[in-house]
Every structure is written in structure tokens, then in C-alpha cells.
């Protein structure tokens, strides 16, 4: 039996969060952010996972004492539920404070396959 979409997405997100923690512990902060960004792109359309992605980014920013990123994540964490309720979320946005919260971005093909397997 094929895995249903919510289960597939949950499994993907768990893997990205695990990979982000592993990268951070290894001192590869750039890789940790990349994994959190990928998780955000996939989680964005679902309110609870979307908030969880910003929460994970906020925690990493605080551990790094990156106050600009932490402030940006705090704002995004507050606004994420509104974006989900209104449906006004820019597709592909990686969720970092260094990019506009309103800018759509290209979705990498591997993430597109997770989000829309029917179009493959």
C-alpha cells in the first residue's frame, strides 16, 4: 500500500529536523540552516508544521546568538498562523529572516516531488 501524503510529509520533516540537529552538533551550521529551510518549504502549507519549522529556526538562532535571525523568527512565528488562515503564503519561501517573508521562491525538484507527487 502506498504511503499517504501526510505520512510521507511527516517522515520527510522528521528527517530534516534530525539532519539539522546532526549538522549543528557537527559544527556545520550552514547545513543545519539548509535542512531547516527545506523543512520550512515542505511544512509551510500546514499550520502546525509551519509553526514548528519557525520554532526550530528560532531555537537555532538563539543557540547561535544570532539576534537578527531570532527577531525575524519570532515575528514569523507570530505571523505564520495568520498566513496559513488567509492562504497568503509565498510558495517555496525558505522562512529565514534574511529573505522577505512575502517573496515566493523556486521549489527544488526533490521538494516539489514530495509536495506534488501526482504531477510527476
Number of C-alpha atoms within 10 A of each C-alpha: 3 5 8 8 13 11 10 13 18 15 11 18 22 12 14 20 18 15 17 26 21 15 18 17 11 11 11 13 17 11 17 23 21 16 20 25 22 22 29 26 24 25 22 25 20 15 15 13 18 23 22 19 26 28 17 19 27 24 15 21 19 16 11 13 11 12 13 13 19 23 15 22 26 17 15 22 20 13 13 25 16 14 18 17 12 9 10 12 18 18 16 20 22 27 28 20 17 10 13 13 18 13 13 14 13 11 17 11 9 9 16 16 13 15 19 10 11 7 7 7
